[in-house]
């Protein structure tokens, strides 16, 4: 198992499902959580909602980066006039598994696909190819001197427990920051209250314009619509919180598959995690243990850039990476045209 831990260096927000807030005031965008049970001061077992970063989200990022490694190699090997991918279906198969189009495959076809495309072998494709790896959820916890896991929380007078690593004080402009408008800005509570008062007056003035029975005067200046549609509180994980998770094998990986996983992981850990990465959310520092003698670490420097600060690989891992690079140096369109091989559902 590859053990992965990361510490937040800026607020982290992986959005849970929420209401459409384009016209709802004072909505809250919440982060993804899972429930654990702990004992409160009265000894009662209470549910605690702990923020997580989902394994599915991390796996998706890793899937895209391993695909990028293969596509970059194909682009390097391709002739100037050669089309890189045969069809959008081939891209979709690697990027997201191809949907529910394919049936279980005979062993000879499955083996052929795994040999041609280690990325699909790692992550799977529809019902056709079962992925060889699984990624756990990343959970924030601490350990005491006896190496026992515990969660950070605070307790109300009634004995209810709440996560102490969450905040939701950030008030933002819906059609600014969320839509990544270059003119977006953070607002204070006072600014929001002032806007709400102006917005009410603006609505009445525009209604008066519409209901006016006077003939329209071209020179008359009409009331303009307010550009802010709504204010939203964003829940996020605080800075300095450690998360723990990992990557495990369902089936034994080949050397090329393991090497591709490592090369994709090296790219993935330089990305911001979660949503609003454009606004500097999701910066984390990793500590990754691949085996007893292999590890990778990253750091976020004073300019906010994430770089690999340490990379120590055992002879076995170095061999896997070299085998993968040799494979990539000979890659061609045939390695990507998998939809021509797989049997579809009838």
Secondary structure, DSSP 4 states (H G I P E B T S, - for coil): -EEEEEEESS-B--BPP----TT-TTEEEPBPEEEEEEE-TTS-EEEEEEEEE-HHHHHHHHHHHHHHHHHHHHHHHS-TT--S-S-HHHHHHHHHTTTT-B----HHHHHHHHHH-HHHHHH-BTTTB--SEEEPPEEE-EE-TT--EE--EEE-TTS-EEESSEEEEEEEEIIIIITT-TT--B--HHHHHHHHHHHHHHHHHHHHHHH--SPP-TTPPPPPPPS---EEEEEEEPTT-EEEEEEEESSPPPHHHHHHHHHHHHHHTTSPPSS-GGGT---EEEEEEEETTEEEEEEE-TTS-EEEEEEE--HHHHHHHHHHHHHHHT--GGGT--TTTSPBP-
